[in-house]
Amino acid sequence: MALDQSFVGRTYPPTAPYEVGREKIREFAEAVRDANPAYTDTEAAKALGHPDVIAPPTFVFSITFKAAGQVIEDPQLGLDYSRVVHGDQKFTYVRPVRAGDRLTVTSTIEAIKSMAGNDILDIRGEVHDEAGEHVVTAWTKLVARAAEEA
């Protein structure tokens, strides 16, 4: 069954703040095998004009995807998550994510499309710091594959 188009534009409440830690940044940088010293060395980050270590660009996915859970788990939307695959991801940054940031995410359903029996759901996550300043926007595309005919 196709997802309800009336959900396009629906915005979910902001998440609780997520405090970005140096160790989480280091672990993420290691996991993606990015040896940029700005991710692990405070002095290297400061030499580049940052107040503390910064996170790799895709680090914020872990925060925005968790926030998108509000959309995914919305029983009224009717998304069958067992059929979902990750279709695409993109980010637009105002500034890098830094250690010590306390970030909240507000998720909005930006589009719902049906193609060849598949539902395609676009979720926009607006990430703000504790002062309310915009840090990054993340778009997540999820594809709910069509159920196979018996």
C-alpha positions in Angstrom: 0.0 0.0 0.0 1.4 3.4 -1.0 2.3 5.9 1.7 -0.1 8.7 2.4 0.9 11.8 0.4 -0.8 14.0 3.1 2.3 13.4 5.3 4.5 15.5 3.0 5.5 18.6 5.0 4.9 17.0 8.4 7.5 18.1 10.9 8.3 16.1 14.0 9.4 17.6 17.3 13.2 18.3 17.8 15.2 15.6 19.4 16.8 15.8 22.8 20.3 17.4 22.6 23.1 15.1 21.5 26.5 16.1 22.9 29.3 15.5 20.4 32.3 14.0 22.1 36.0 14.0 21.0 36.1 10.2 21.5 33.0 9.6 19.3 34.6 11.8 16.6 37.8 9.8 16.8 36.1 6.5 16.7 34.0 7.6 13.7 37.1 8.9 11.9 38.9 5.6 12.5 35.8 3.6 11.3 35.7 5.5 8.0 39.5 5.4 7.8 39.9 9.2 7.6 43.3 10.2 9.1 42.6 14.0 8.9 44.3 15.3 12.1 41.6 17.9 12.6 39.4 15.0 13.7 41.7 13.8 16.4 44.2 16.5 17.3 42.9 19.7 19.0 45.9 21.7 18.1 45.6 20.6 14.4 42.0 21.7 14.5 42.9 25.0 16.1 45.5 25.6 13.5 42.7 25.4 10.9 40.6 28.0 12.9 38.4 25.6 14.8 37.9 25.9 18.6 38.2 22.1 19.0 38.3 18.9 16.9 35.8 18.7 14.1 33.8 15.7 12.9 34.1 14.1 9.4 31.3 15.2 7.2 29.2 12.0 7.4 29.4 11.9 11.2 26.1 13.7 11.5 24.3 10.8 9.8 24.3 8.9 13.0 22.4 11.8 14.7 20.0 12.6 11.8 19.1 9.0 11.1 18.3 8.4 14.7 16.0 11.5 14.6 14.4 10.1 11.4 13.3 7.3 13.6 10.3 9.5 14.6 9.2 9.4 11.0 10.0 5.7 10.4 8.2 4.6 13.6 5.1 6.8 13.0 2.3 4.2 13.0 0.0 6.6 11.0 2.5 6.8 8.2 2.4 3.0 7.8 6.0 2.5 6.6 7.0 -1.2 6.6 10.6 -0.8 7.8 11.4 -4.5 7.1 11.2 -3.6 3.4 13.4 -0.4 3.6 16.8 0.2 2.0 18.8 3.3 2.3 18.6 5.1 -1.1 20.7 8.2 -0.7 22.2 10.7 1.7 23.4 14.3 1.3 24.5 17.1 3.6 24.7 20.9 3.3 26.9 22.4 6.0 26.8 25.9 7.5 29.8 25.0 9.7 31.5 21.8 10.8 30.2 19.7 13.7 32.6 20.2 16.6 33.4 18.4 19.8 31.3 19.9 22.6 28.4 20.8 20.3 25.0 20.0 21.7 22.9 19.3 18.7 19.2 18.8 18.1 17.5 17.6 14.9 14.1 18.4 13.6 12.9 16.0 10.9 10.4 16.8 8.1 8.9 14.6 5.5 10.0 16.4 2.3 8.6 14.1 -0.3 6.8 10.8 -0.8 6.8 9.1 -4.2 5.7 5.7 -5.6 7.6 4.1 -8.4 7.1 0.6 -9.7 5.3 -0.3 -6.5 8.2 1.0 -4.3 7.6 3.9 -1.9 10.3 6.5 -1.8 10.5 8.7 1.3 12.6 11.8 1.5 13.3 13.1 5.1 15.1 16.4 5.8 16.9 16.8 9.1 17.7 20.3 10.3 20.5 20.3 12.8 20.9 23.2 15.2 23.3 23.8 18.1 22.4 24.8 21.6 22.3 28.4 20.7 19.8 27.6 18.0 22.3 28.2 15.2 21.8 26.2 12.1 24.8 23.7 11.6 23.8 21.4 8.8 20.9 20.1 6.8 20.8 16.3 6.0 18.6 14.6 3.5 17.9 10.9 3.8 16.2 8.9 1.0 14.5 5.7 2.0 13.1 3.2 -0.4 10.4 0.7 0.8 10.6 -2.1 -1.7 7.3 -3.4 -3.1 6.0 -6.6 -1.5 6.7 -9.6 -3.7 3.6 -11.3 -5.2 3.0 -14.8 -3.9 
